[in-house]
Amino acid sequence: MLKKTLLTLGVLAVAGTASAEDITNPFYLARKMQLGSITSVGLEESIVKNSGVRLIQSNRVIAREDLQFGLTDSLAIIGGIGNTWDKWKNPGETSEKDNENIMWDAGMAWNILSGPAKWQVSGIYGQNRLENFDGEYKFVKAETKLGYQFQRLLPYVTGSVEIPVAQKKKGDKFTYNAKAGIYQGKCEVWALDTGIRLMYDENTEARYVSAEAEASYYLTPKTTIGVYGSYMLDGRMKTRKIDPDGDWLGNTHVYDRAAGLRLRMFF
């Protein structure tokens, strides 16, 4: 009896794994009438230096919830809401300052190609509200993503442009973001997504190059738990404002690293 029970459980486990959807794939969208939830929590540390002197140190807690709802098998409504809790110090100060950023966005994503060749486009409208630093910031963002599936290996590139709509202090110029990545699924039990991200902000003339990675494990065919992290390989800003009334600085270097957990569930 025990052997039969174990055999039955083994068959069910294999069947469940075999039917797992590739929900960690960077091109995956919720199917028609399917709801997807992606919950992320993490920690981030940033340091800004000028000529080797530490100017700002920031420690940040990040929490975000992203949702998808499939209108068709290739078109979905996307959106998210999140918050960051930030503690940072100016040079020469011993006390920390608190900052909080409440953010939300909503839009649409469309998988134009869904075979081995993949092409996804998306557009969103969003808002950030920083309590003690940049103030309210509204924007629209357009993104495109291209890739090609080689069995379980998927190299891909993404590119986006963020356009300010209304803001107080951050600036009215564009922010560009690009990533070259490789996604790999293995036996529908775990998946790995790695890549290099480049970001350029015209407002602060910031140029960031970061390495990123995320490893995910399938708890059920439609649920994964994962760990993610990023490490800035090179970060530079020609101008940077320490606080709303501070001076502009030149030749600053930025050091940043982050790590967290991510839970994906599709219903």
MIBADREN-428252 format. One line per 4 residues: their letters; for each residue x, y, z of N, C-alpha, C. Coordinates in nm, 4 decimals. Layout:
// MIBADREN-428252
a> X Y Z X Y Z X Y Z; ...
This chain:
// MIBADREN-428252
mlkk> 0.0833 -0.1206 0.0000 0.0000 0.0000 0.0000 0.0868 0.1257 0.0000; 0.1939 0.1232 0.0835 0.2825 0.2393 0.0916 0.3520 0.2646 -0.0417; 0.3943 0.1563 -0.1066 0.4613 0.1715 -0.2355 0.3674 0.2309 -0.3391; 0.2411 0.1872 -0.3382 0.1430 0.2399 -0.4343 0.1182 0.3880 -0.4087
tllt> 0.1087 0.4252 -0.2819 0.0845 0.5655 -0.2477 0.2007 0.6529 -0.2933; 0.3242 0.6076 -0.2646 0.4416 0.6847 -0.3063 0.4501 0.6950 -0.4577; 0.4168 0.5845 -0.5271 0.4192 0.5858 -0.6727 0.3175 0.6846 -0.7276; 0.1970 0.6850 -0.6687 0.0923 0.7786 -0.7130 0.1354 0.9225 -0.6923
lgvl> 0.1935 0.9536 -0.5758 0.2394 1.0900 -0.5488 0.3503 1.1302 -0.6454; 0.4380 1.0353 -0.6777 0.5450 1.0649 -0.7717 0.4919 1.0964 -0.9096; 0.3932 1.0193 -0.9554 0.3323 1.0438 -1.0863 0.2660 1.1801 -1.0899; 0.1933 1.2143 -0.9822 0.1262 1.3439 -0.9763 0.2275 1.4585 -0.9768
avag> 0.3378 1.4399 -0.9049 0.4398 1.5447 -0.9007 0.5010 1.5666 -1.0378; 0.5321 1.4557 -1.1079 0.5883 1.4666 -1.2422 0.4896 1.5318 -1.3369; 0.3623 1.4929 -1.3266 0.2600 1.5505 -1.4141 0.2446 1.6984 -1.3872; 0.2471 1.7363 -1.2582 0.2339 1.8784 -1.2240 0.3499 1.9585 -1.2774
tasa> 0.4725 1.9062 -1.2653 0.5894 1.9755 -1.3158 0.5861 1.9869 -1.4668; 0.5423 1.8794 -1.5330 0.5392 1.8791 -1.6785 0.4437 1.9835 -1.7331; 0.3399 2.0191 -1.6570 0.2423 2.1162 -1.7050 0.2734 2.2577 -1.6587; 0.3914 2.2751 -1.5996 0.4274 2.4074 -1.5483 0.4375 2.5076 -1.6627
edit> 0.3834 2.6262 -1.6407 0.3952 2.7340 -1.7369 0.5253 2.8095 -1.7120; 0.5798 2.8648 -1.8178 0.7092 2.9330 -1.8098 0.6886 3.0758 -1.7598; 0.6380 3.0890 -1.6366 0.5949 3.2199 -1.5872 0.7111 3.3132 -1.5532; 0.8343 3.2620 -1.5451 0.9496 3.3481 -1.5195 1.0137 3.3990 -1.6489
npfy> 0.9655 3.3510 -1.7623 1.0152 3.3961 -1.8915 0.9927 3.5471 -1.9051; 1.0931 3.6247 -1.9484 1.0770 3.7700 -1.9570 0.9675 3.8149 -2.0549; 0.9202 3.7246 -2.1432 0.8136 3.7588 -2.2370 0.6770 3.7076 -2.1923; 0.6713 3.6409 -2.0778 0.5449 3.5809 -2.0354 0.4444 3.6884 -1.9952
lark> 0.3214 3.6734 -2.0444 0.2088 3.7578 -2.0051 0.0943 3.6684 -1.9607; 0.0120 3.7188 -1.8705 -0.1063 3.6452 -1.8276 -0.1925 3.6094 -1.9483; -0.2393 3.4839 -1.9531 -0.3255 3.4388 -2.0631 -0.4659 3.4981 -2.0493; -0.5492 3.4694 -2.1465 -0.6852 3.5233 -2.1470 -0.7588 3.4877 -2.0176
mqlg> -0.8088 3.5906 -1.9489 -0.8822 3.5790 -1.8227 -0.7956 3.5249 -1.7084; -0.6650 3.5296 -1.7238 -0.5736 3.4854 -1.6185 -0.5222 3.6066 -1.5412; -0.5069 3.5909 -1.4114 -0.4551 3.6970 -1.3254 -0.3169 3.6567 -1.2758; -0.2227 3.7493 -1.2861 -0.0877 3.7228 -1.2398 -0.0458 3.8218 -1.1324
sits> 0.0270 3.7718 -1.0339 0.0762 3.8539 -0.9238 0.2260 3.8319 -0.9080; 0.3030 3.9420 -0.9024 0.4468 3.9353 -0.8811 0.4794 4.0265 -0.7632; 0.5205 3.9662 -0.6515 0.5486 4.0400 -0.5289 0.6984 4.0415 -0.5050; 0.7549 4.1614 -0.4861 0.8990 4.1757 -0.4667 0.9279 4.2554 -0.3402
vgle> 1.0241 4.2079 -0.2626 1.0736 4.2822 -0.1461 1.2253 4.2730 -0.1483; 1.2913 4.3844 -0.1110 1.4360 4.3816 -0.1165 1.5010 4.4946 -0.0402; 1.6349 4.4910 -0.0383 1.7181 4.5917 0.0263 1.8156 4.6461 -0.0764; 1.8445 4.7760 -0.0654 1.9371 4.8398 -0.1589 2.0270 4.9367 -0.0828
esiv> 2.1542 4.9393 -0.1201 2.2499 5.0334 -0.0623 2.3142 5.1136 -0.1743; 2.3163 5.2472 -0.1589 2.3781 5.3355 -0.2576 2.4764 5.4290 -0.1880; 2.5895 5.4519 -0.2528 2.6905 5.5442 -0.2025 2.7329 5.6357 -0.3168; 2.7369 5.7647 -0.2902 2.7825 5.8638 -0.3871 2.9128 5.9243 -0.3364
knsg> 3.0168 5.9221 -0.4202 3.1470 5.9765 -0.3824 3.1923 6.0804 -0.4846; 3.2702 6.1766 -0.4360 3.3309 6.2780 -0.5220 3.4790 6.2864 -0.4856; 3.5663 6.2522 -0.5830 3.7122 6.2492 -0.5594 3.7481 6.1604 -0.4413; 3.6776 6.0482 -0.4285 3.7035 5.9519 -0.3233 3.6394 5.9839 -0.1906
vrli> 3.5755 6.0996 -0.1779 3.5108 6.1397 -0.0527 3.3636 6.1014 -0.0575; 3.3171 6.0311 0.0454 3.1777 5.9883 0.0507 3.0868 6.1086 0.0757; 2.9894 6.1290 -0.0137 2.8969 6.2412 -0.0023 2.7620 6.1994 0.0540; 2.7088 6.0915 0.0012 2.5768 6.0445 0.0428 2.5814 5.8933 0.0577
qsnr> 2.5218 5.8431 0.1637 2.5009 5.6998 0.1802 2.3534 5.6761 0.2051; 2.2953 5.5856 0.1269 2.1520 5.5595 0.1359 2.1273 5.4112 0.1551; 2.0413 5.3781 0.2494 1.9960 5.2404 0.2706 1.8456 5.2376 0.2517; 1.8002 5.1490 0.1657 1.6622 5.1540 0.1204 1.5949 5.0174 0.1320
viar> 1.4705 5.0169 0.1787 1.3841 4.8990 0.1779 1.2832 4.9169 0.0648; 1.2669 4.8128 -0.0163 1.1817 4.8209 -0.1348 1.0727 4.7152 -0.1266; 0.9493 4.7543 -0.1551 0.8377 4.6597 -0.1640 0.7522 4.6983 -0.2842; 0.7156 4.5991 -0.3648 0.6368 4.6291 -0.4857 0.5472 4.5110 -0.5213
edlq> 0.4274 4.5422 -0.5684 0.3321 4.4424 -0.6167 0.2960 4.4757 -0.7608; 0.3256 4.3822 -0.8532 0.2900 4.3975 -0.9944 0.1784 4.2998 -1.0288; 0.0823 4.3461 -1.1084 -0.0320 4.2649 -1.1479 -0.0462 4.2618 -1.2997; -0.0955 4.1489 -1.3498 -0.1290 4.1338 -1.4914 -0.2673 4.0708 -1.5030
fglt> -0.3421 4.1139 -1.6049 -0.4689 4.0484 -1.6346 -0.4788 4.0316 -1.7852; -0.4940 3.9052 -1.8293 -0.4947 3.8760 -1.9712 -0.6278 3.9069 -2.0381; -0.6251 3.9930 -2.1384 -0.7441 4.0176 -2.2215 -0.7525 3.9145 -2.3325; -0.6380 3.8774 -2.3882 -0.6256 3.7663 -2.4826 -0.5006 3.6888 -2.4413
dsla> -0.4629 3.5878 -2.5191 -0.3422 3.5123 -2.4866 -0.2144 3.5914 -2.5141; -0.2260 3.7074 -2.5809 -0.1061 3.7856 -2.6124 -0.1160 3.9325 -2.5702; -0.2297 3.9729 -2.5128 -0.2504 4.1121 -2.4733 -0.2964 4.1160 -2.3276; -0.2295 4.1988 -2.2458 -0.2614 4.2026 -2.1034 -0.2572 4.3451 -2.0502
iigg> -0.3417 4.3688 -1.9506 -0.3332 4.4910 -1.8711 -0.2265 4.4686 -1.7652; -0.1379 4.5659 -1.7485 -0.0318 4.5540 -1.6490 -0.0344 4.6754 -1.5567; 0.0119 4.6575 -1.4357 0.0169 4.7683 -1.3413 0.0895 4.7280 -1.2156; 0.1242 4.8270 -1.1355 0.1947 4.7969 -1.0126 0.1859 4.9109 -0.9135
ignt> 0.2097 4.8778 -0.7886 0.2150 4.9759 -0.6813 0.3270 4.9360 -0.5866; 0.3990 5.0351 -0.5361 0.5115 5.0021 -0.4496 0.5491 5.1176 -0.3595; 0.6482 5.0926 -0.2772 0.6962 5.1935 -0.1851 0.8425 5.1656 -0.1537; 0.9171 5.2717 -0.1268 1.0528 5.2584 -0.0772 1.0664 5.3414 0.0502
wdkw> 1.1405 5.2862 0.1455 1.1708 5.3577 0.2699 1.3214 5.3785 0.2729; 1.3605 5.5037 0.2718 1.4998 5.5391 0.2490 1.5564 5.6157 0.3679; 1.6760 5.5773 0.4127 1.7503 5.6530 0.5134 1.8829 5.6954 0.4512; 1.9129 5.8268 0.4551 2.0337 5.8750 0.3912 2.0952 5.9890 0.4716
knpg> 2.2269 6.0120 0.4471 2.3009 6.1135 0.5205 2.3784 6.2021 0.4237; 2.3842 6.3315 0.4557 2.4686 6.4264 0.3850 2.6096 6.4238 0.4449; 2.7081 6.4771 0.3739 2.8449 6.4774 0.4280 2.8537 6.5579 0.5571; 2.9299 6.5020 0.6527 2.9512 6.5706 0.7790 2.8389 6.5577 0.8786
etse> 2.7310 6.4892 0.8428 2.6179 6.4746 0.9337 2.6197 6.3355 0.9972; 2.5793 6.3292 1.1215 2.5722 6.2002 1.1908 2.4301 6.1457 1.1919; 2.3315 6.2326 1.1856 2.1916 6.1883 1.1876 2.1443 6.1547 1.0469; 2.0558 6.0564 1.0398 2.0010 6.0136 0.9118 1.8699 6.0867 0.8821
kdne> 1.8423 6.1031 0.7524 1.7166 6.1611 0.7083 1.6309 6.0508 0.6458; 1.5017 6.0632 0.6658 1.4085 5.9646 0.6107 1.3455 6.0176 0.4830; 1.3207 5.9270 0.3915 1.2490 5.9618 0.2696 1.1605 5.8436 0.2315; 1.0476 5.8720 0.1729 0.9536 5.7676 0.1321 0.9049 5.7980 -0.0078
nimw> 0.9024 5.6975 -0.0917 0.8595 5.7139 -0.2299 0.7431 5.6198 -0.2579; 0.6239 5.6754 -0.2730 0.5058 5.5974 -0.3096 0.4931 5.6016 -0.4606; 0.4828 5.4854 -0.5233 0.4818 5.4802 -0.6695 0.3711 5.3880 -0.7209; 0.3182 5.4223 -0.8366 0.2219 5.3342 -0.9034 0.2305 5.3571 -1.0529
dagm> 0.1884 5.2572 -1.1309 0.1838 5.2709 -1.2761 0.0823 5.1728 -1.3321; 0.0357 5.1989 -1.4532 -0.0625 5.1129 -1.5199 -0.0485 5.1284 -1.6701; -0.0742 5.0186 -1.7430 -0.0628 5.0252 -1.8880 -0.1011 4.8940 -1.9543; -0.0468 4.8723 -2.0738 -0.0771 4.7534 -2.1534 0.0527 4.6929 -2.2060
awni> 0.0516 4.5610 -2.2252 0.1641 4.4901 -2.2856 0.1104 4.3933 -2.3903; 0.1825 4.3804 -2.5021 0.1352 4.3000 -2.6159 0.2511 4.2176 -2.6716; 0.2327 4.0860 -2.6748 0.3268 3.9965 -2.7404 0.2914 3.9889 -2.8885; 0.3633 4.0636 -2.9702 0.3345 4.0659 -3.1140 0.3765 3.9340 -3.1782
lsgp> 0.4911 3.8820 -3.1368 0.5388 3.7517 -3.1834 0.5475 3.6578 -3.0646; 0.5026 3.5335 -3.0799 0.5021 3.4392 -2.9680 0.5598 3.3028 -3.0051; 0.6272 3.2911 -3.1212 0.6952 3.1673 -3.1573 0.8372 3.1700 -3.1055; 0.9307 3.1025 -3.1757 1.0715 3.1096 -3.1348 1.1234 3.2540 -3.1352
akwq> 1.0827 3.3316 -3.2375 1.1153 3.4743 -3.2400 1.0116 3.5485 -3.1560; 1.0578 3.6310 -3.0655 0.9677 3.6976 -2.9717 0.9836 3.8491 -2.9811; 0.8693 3.9165 -2.9717 0.8675 4.0628 -2.9752 0.7523 4.1109 -2.8883; 0.7846 4.1910 -2.7899 0.6836 4.2443 -2.6985 0.6968 4.3961 -2.6908
vsgi> 0.5836 4.4654 -2.6896 0.5830 4.6103 -2.6707 0.4888 4.6426 -2.5551; 0.5195 4.7501 -2.4835 0.4343 4.7908 -2.3722 0.4407 4.9416 -2.3542; 0.3377 4.9946 -2.2913 0.3326 5.1363 -2.2600 0.2624 5.1554 -2.1272; 0.3142 5.2455 -2.0427 0.2534 5.2684 -1.9123 0.2528 5.4173 -1.8793
ygqn> 0.1643 5.4528 -1.7885 0.1626 5.5850 -1.7263 0.1843 5.5634 -1.5772; 0.2695 5.6460 -1.5146 0.2990 5.6237 -1.3741 0.3253 5.7508 -1.2978; 0.3358 5.7355 -1.1670 0.3607 5.8489 -1.0782 0.4468 5.8054 -0.9606; 0.5468 5.8871 -0.9276 0.6277 5.8721 -0.8074 0.6047 5.9938 -0.7193
rlen> 0.6000 5.9724 -0.5897 0.5867 6.0843 -0.4973 0.6877 6.0685 -0.3850; 0.7972 6.1433 -0.3959 0.9009 6.1421 -0.2933 0.8703 6.2518 -0.1915; 0.8581 6.2159 -0.0662 0.8146 6.3099 0.0356 0.9123 6.4244 0.0579; 1.0429 6.3937 0.0678 1.1380 6.4946 0.1136 1.2469 6.5280 0.0121
fdge> 1.2320 6.4830 -0.1134 1.3451 6.5047 -0.2045 1.3000 6.5665 -0.3359; 1.2528 6.4873 -0.4298 1.2196 6.5386 -0.5622 1.0739 6.5817 -0.5775; 0.9900 6.5489 -0.4818 0.8492 6.5827 -0.4956 0.7767 6.4891 -0.5907; 0.6660 6.5335 -0.6441 0.5825 6.4512 -0.7315 0.6404 6.4461 -0.8723
ykfv> 0.6337 6.3259 -0.9316 0.6894 6.3051 -1.0648 0.5965 6.2129 -1.1420; 0.5446 6.2610 -1.2557 0.4561 6.1813 -1.3400 0.5253 6.1563 -1.4737; 0.4987 6.0392 -1.5316 0.5709 6.0029 -1.6528 0.4915 5.9044 -1.7379; 0.5305 5.8936 -1.8633 0.4869 5.7847 -1.9510 0.6122 5.7119 -1.9969
kaet> 0.5989 5.5807 -2.0180 0.7144 5.5006 -2.0584 0.6745 5.4026 -2.1672; 0.7556 5.3955 -2.2733 0.7368 5.2989 -2.3814 0.8545 5.2031 -2.3810; 0.8242 5.0729 -2.3962 0.9294 4.9719 -2.3913 0.9089 4.8695 -2.5015; 1.0179 4.8229 -2.5587 1.0129 4.7134 -2.6551 1.1139 4.6069 -2.6135
klgy> 1.0831 4.4830 -2.6476 1.1637 4.3689 -2.6039 1.1718 4.2685 -2.7193; 1.2927 4.2223 -2.7516 1.3144 4.1294 -2.8617 1.3968 4.0105 -2.8130; 1.3631 3.8904 -2.8620 1.4393 3.7722 -2.8228 1.4169 3.6572 -2.9193; 1.4955 3.5535 -2.9033 1.4791 3.4320 -2.9849 1.5044 3.3108 -2.8968
qfqr> 1.4110 3.2147 -2.9007 1.4158 3.0965 -2.8151 1.4947 2.9845 -2.8817; 1.6047 2.9413 -2.8166 1.6808 2.8254 -2.8601 1.6582 2.7156 -2.7566; 1.5548 2.6328 -2.7767 1.5150 2.5325 -2.6790 1.4932 2.5994 -2.5428; 1.5792 2.5724 -2.4444 1.5601 2.6323 -2.3118 1.6400 2.7610 -2.2919
llpy> 1.7132 2.8029 -2.3923 1.7951 2.9226 -2.3823 1.7315 3.0353 -2.4632; 1.7166 3.1526 -2.3996 1.6508 3.2662 -2.4637 1.7345 3.3930 -2.4450; 1.8176 3.4292 -2.5426 1.8832 3.5598 -2.5368 1.7840 3.6690 -2.5780; 1.7928 3.7849 -2.5148 1.6969 3.8911 -2.5447 1.7579 4.0273 -2.5134
vtgs> 1.6953 4.1296 -2.5707 1.7328 4.2678 -2.5419 1.6054 4.3472 -2.5160; 1.6155 4.4461 -2.4291 1.5031 4.5358 -2.4032 1.5530 4.6803 -2.4108; 1.4607 4.7690 -2.4419 1.4919 4.9108 -2.4446 1.3683 4.9917 -2.4104; 1.3863 5.0976 -2.3319 1.2724 5.1808 -2.2934 1.3136 5.3264 -2.2860
veip> 1.2154 5.4133 -2.2991 1.2355 5.5558 -2.2803 1.1255 5.6072 -2.1888; 1.1647 5.6840 -2.0872 1.0718 5.7400 -1.9896 1.0640 5.8907 -2.0116; 0.9401 5.9398 -2.0301 0.9187 6.0797 -2.0652 0.8410 6.1479 -1.9535; 0.8967 6.2504 -1.8895 0.8234 6.3199 -1.7834 0.6987 6.3887 -1.8380
vaqk> 0.5908 6.3821 -1.7598 0.4661 6.4497 -1.7949 0.4466 6.5730 -1.7076; 0.4677 6.5572 -1.5787 0.4587 6.6684 -1.4845 0.5503 6.6378 -1.3685; 0.6278 6.7370 -1.3259 0.7213 6.7161 -1.2167 0.7528 6.8504 -1.1528; 0.8180 6.8446 -1.0370 0.8539 6.9665 -0.9660 1.0040 6.9941 -0.9696
kkgd> 1.0858 6.8910 -0.9386 1.2282 6.9181 -0.9227 1.3184 6.8225 -0.9977; 1.2682 6.7078 -1.0403 1.3575 6.6095 -1.1003 1.4098 6.6549 -1.2359; 1.3288 6.7263 -1.3138 1.3692 6.7684 -1.4467 1.2721 6.7176 -1.5514; 1.2788 6.7756 -1.6716 1.1832 6.7423 -1.7761 1.2467 6.6692 -1.8935
kfty> 1.3662 6.6128 -1.8737 1.4328 6.5406 -1.9817 1.4071 6.3906 -1.9708; 1.4521 6.3162 -2.0724 1.4192 6.1748 -2.0840 1.5170 6.0884 -2.0026; 1.4686 5.9667 -1.9694 1.5517 5.8633 -1.9085 1.5469 5.7390 -1.9980; 1.6642 5.6857 -2.0323 1.6733 5.5702 -2.1218 1.7233 5.4492 -2.0432
naka> 1.6701 5.3322 -2.0792 1.7041 5.2088 -2.0091 1.7166 5.0965 -2.1110; 1.8223 5.0164 -2.1008 1.8412 4.9042 -2.1932 1.9026 4.7867 -2.1175; 1.8704 4.6664 -2.1646 1.9247 4.5461 -2.1027 1.9506 4.4408 -2.2092; 2.0642 4.3721 -2.1970 2.0945 4.2535 -2.2765 2.1001 4.1363 -2.1806
giyq> 2.0131 4.0368 -2.2018 2.0026 3.9287 -2.1057 1.9958 3.7915 -2.1691; 2.0125 3.6908 -2.0848 1.9959 3.5505 -2.1247 1.9081 3.4831 -2.0198; 1.7997 3.4238 -2.0661 1.7084 3.3511 -1.9780 1.7228 3.2023 -2.0050; 1.7250 3.1242 -1.8974 1.7374 2.9791 -1.9113 1.6424 2.9097 -1.8155
gkce> 1.5536 2.8270 -1.8703 1.4682 2.7408 -1.7901 1.5265 2.6005 -1.7888; 1.5141 2.5282 -1.6773 1.5755 2.3954 -1.6676 1.4750 2.2966 -1.6098; 1.4303 2.2016 -1.6930 1.3413 2.0944 -1.6475 1.2139 2.1476 -1.5817; 1.1770 2.2703 -1.6097 1.0568 2.3315 -1.5525 1.0552 2.3224 -1.4004
vwal> 1.1723 2.3183 -1.3402 1.1847 2.3173 -1.1947 1.2494 2.4471 -1.1470; 1.3497 2.4944 -1.2201 1.4103 2.6207 -1.1840 1.4407 2.6993 -1.3103; 1.4663 2.8289 -1.2951 1.4963 2.9162 -1.4080 1.5970 3.0210 -1.3636; 1.6766 3.0686 -1.4588 1.7790 3.1678 -1.4306 1.7744 3.2770 -1.5367
dtgi> 1.7747 3.4028 -1.4906 1.7723 3.5181 -1.5803 1.8892 3.6093 -1.5411; 1.9829 3.6302 -1.6333 2.0988 3.7155 -1.6065 2.1114 3.8196 -1.7165; 2.1801 3.9285 -1.6853 2.1985 4.0293 -1.7878 2.2751 4.1508 -1.7400; 2.3022 4.2398 -1.8340 2.3678 4.3672 -1.8092 2.2711 4.4792 -1.8459
rlmy> 2.2520 4.5730 -1.7540 2.1589 4.6839 -1.7758 2.2360 4.8158 -1.7855; 2.1924 4.8993 -1.8790 2.2477 5.0328 -1.8965 2.1366 5.1352 -1.8786; 2.1647 5.2417 -1.8042 2.0665 5.3467 -1.7819 2.1318 5.4830 -1.7989; 2.0599 5.5731 -1.8661 2.1088 5.7090 -1.8818 1.9955 5.8059 -1.8521
dent> 2.0200 5.8983 -1.7590 1.9231 5.9998 -1.7189 1.9753 6.1347 -1.7672; 1.9014 6.1972 -1.8612 1.9456 6.3248 -1.9160 1.9426 6.4367 -1.8116; 1.8578 6.4238 -1.7094 1.8436 6.5304 -1.6104 1.9696 6.5469 -1.5255; 2.0277 6.4357 -1.4809 2.1486 6.4413 -1.3977 2.2731 6.3956 -1.4734
eary> 2.2568 6.3644 -1.6030 2.3649 6.3103 -1.6853 2.4246 6.1856 -1.6199; 2.3369 6.1059 -1.5580 2.3787 5.9837 -1.4898 2.3922 5.8697 -1.5896; 2.5017 5.7950 -1.5770 2.5263 5.6771 -1.6602 2.5559 5.5594 -1.5684; 2.4681 5.4594 -1.5722 2.4833 5.3439 -1.4838 2.4950 5.2167 -1.5673
vsae> 2.5867 5.1289 -1.5279 2.5990 4.9954 -1.5876 2.5938 4.8954 -1.4724; 2.4970 4.8031 -1.4765 2.4759 4.7099 -1.3657 2.4629 4.5674 -1.4170; 2.5116 4.4730 -1.3358 2.4893 4.3305 -1.3612 2.3690 4.2861 -1.2785; 2.2796 4.2063 -1.3406 2.1578 4.1611 -1.2740 2.1436 4.0102 -1.2862
aeas> 2.0795 3.9499 -1.1874 2.0527 3.8062 -1.1923 1.9307 3.7746 -1.1067; 1.8542 3.6742 -1.1513 1.7405 3.6245 -1.0743 1.7309 3.4742 -1.0934; 1.7235 3.4002 -0.9838 1.7072 3.2546 -0.9868 1.5728 3.2201 -0.9240; 1.4935 3.1397 -0.9945 1.3580 3.1070 -0.9496 1.3391 2.9567 -0.9398
yylt> 1.2571 2.9154 -0.8435 1.2254 2.7741 -0.8219 1.0741 2.7567 -0.8241; 1.0261 2.6537 -0.8955 0.8827 2.6285 -0.9083 0.8306 2.5554 -0.7848; 0.7422 2.6231 -0.7113 0.6731 2.5592 -0.5994 0.5550 2.4775 -0.6495; 0.4827 2.5309 -0.7478 0.3732 2.4626 -0.8172 0.3879 2.4981 -0.9644
pktt> 0.3078 2.4385 -1.0537 0.3177 2.4727 -1.1957 0.2967 2.6204 -1.2269; 0.2312 2.6960 -1.1382 0.2058 2.8376 -1.1645 0.2503 2.9271 -1.0503; 0.3438 2.8779 -0.9684 0.3953 2.9569 -0.8565 0.5458 2.9372 -0.8456; 0.6202 3.0460 -0.8379 0.7650 3.0371 -0.8198 0.8094 3.1298 -0.7072
igvy> 0.9176 3.0914 -0.6437 0.9841 3.1766 -0.5457 1.1263 3.1974 -0.5963; 1.1754 3.3198 -0.5863 1.3075 3.3464 -0.6405 1.3855 3.4479 -0.5607; 1.5150 3.4523 -0.5870 1.6030 3.5534 -0.5298 1.6602 3.6341 -0.6460; 1.6750 3.7647 -0.6235 1.7302 3.8489 -0.7281 1.8345 3.9429 -0.6686
gsym> 1.9204 3.9939 -0.7536 2.0215 4.0873 -0.7073 2.0774 4.1676 -0.8225; 2.1385 4.2814 -0.7882 2.2049 4.3650 -0.8881 2.3284 4.4272 -0.8252; 2.4272 4.4540 -0.9090 2.5516 4.5148 -0.8618 2.5985 4.6132 -0.9680; 2.6169 4.7393 -0.9268 2.6565 4.8411 -1.0225 2.8042 4.8268 -1.0561
ldgr> 2.8325 4.8055 -1.1859 2.9696 4.7915 -1.2326 3.0346 4.9275 -1.2554; 2.9547 5.0243 -1.2967 3.0061 5.1592 -1.3188 2.8906 5.2578 -1.3072; 2.9095 5.3601 -1.2251 2.8065 5.4617 -1.2086 2.8690 5.5989 -1.1991; 2.8252 5.6920 -1.2856 2.8827 5.8260 -1.2881 2.7723 5.9295 -1.3094
mktr> 2.7872 6.0425 -1.2435 2.6982 6.1552 -1.2637 2.7830 6.2820 -1.2725; 2.7658 6.3573 -1.3786 2.8397 6.4825 -1.3915 2.7848 6.5883 -1.2974; 2.6543 6.5806 -1.2712 2.5931 6.6762 -1.1794 2.4972 6.6014 -1.0896; 2.4950 6.6437 -0.9659 2.4086 6.5765 -0.8703 2.3700 6.6717 -0.7598
kidp> 2.2452 6.6807 -0.7284 2.1988 6.7674 -0.6226 2.1779 6.6856 -0.4964; 2.2447 6.7254 -0.3872 2.2360 6.6498 -0.2631 2.0970 6.6618 -0.2015; 2.0419 6.7818 -0.1985 1.9092 6.8031 -0.1433 1.8461 6.9193 -0.2180; 1.7183 6.9485 -0.1956 1.6508 7.0525 -0.2737 1.7184 7.1884 -0.2696
dgdw> 1.7913 7.2210 -0.1635 1.8560 7.3507 -0.1517 2.0081 7.3419 -0.1601; 2.0591 7.2258 -0.1978 2.2033 7.2051 -0.1982 2.2690 7.2502 -0.3271; 2.4011 7.2285 -0.3332 2.4784 7.2691 -0.4496 2.4888 7.1542 -0.5492; 2.5145 7.1916 -0.6758 2.5387 7.0916 -0.7780 2.6855 7.0491 -0.7718
lgnt> 2.7093 6.9212 -0.7862 2.8443 6.8663 -0.7769 2.8864 6.8074 -0.9105; 3.0174 6.7943 -0.9307 3.0657 6.7357 -1.0548 3.1505 6.6124 -1.0287; 3.1676 6.5296 -1.1321 3.2558 6.4119 -1.1270 3.2227 6.3179 -1.0109; 3.0962 6.2922 -0.9888 3.0572 6.2028 -0.8810 3.0489 6.0591 -0.9320
hvyd> 3.0802 5.9656 -0.8425 3.0729 5.8236 -0.8738 2.9671 5.7595 -0.7836; 2.8921 5.6654 -0.8400 2.7836 5.6008 -0.7681 2.8132 5.4522 -0.7545; 2.7916 5.3989 -0.6336 2.8078 5.2569 -0.6056 2.6745 5.2057 -0.5509; 2.6256 5.0994 -0.6110 2.4920 5.0530 -0.5737 2.4870 4.9004 -0.5800
raag> 2.4172 4.8421 -0.4832 2.3936 4.6976 -0.4851 2.2589 4.6715 -0.4194; 2.1911 4.5661 -0.4669 2.0577 4.5346 -0.4160 2.0363 4.3839 -0.4186; 1.9484 4.3357 -0.3298 1.9126 4.1934 -0.3248 1.7726 4.1817 -0.2660; 1.7007 4.0758 -0.3074 1.5658 4.0588 -0.2548 1.5039 3.9266 -0.2926
lrlr> 1.3768 3.9123 -0.2581 1.2971 3.7933 -0.2864 1.1817 3.8301 -0.3780; 1.1394 3.7347 -0.4607 1.0299 3.7599 -0.5545 0.9401 3.6364 -0.5621; 0.8106 3.6579 -0.5453 0.7105 3.5517 -0.5526 0.6185 3.5766 -0.6704; 0.6083 3.4781 -0.7595 0.5194 3.4870 -0.8752 0.4052 3.3863 -0.8590
mff> 0.2823 3.4338 -0.8838 0.1652 3.3451 -0.8787 0.0706 3.3834 -0.9936; 0.0259 3.2829 -1.0666 -0.0707 3.3049 -1.1758 -0.1913 3.2142 -1.1513; -0.3088 3.2731 -1.1673 -0.4336 3.2006 -1.1342 -0.5188 3.1841 -1.2594
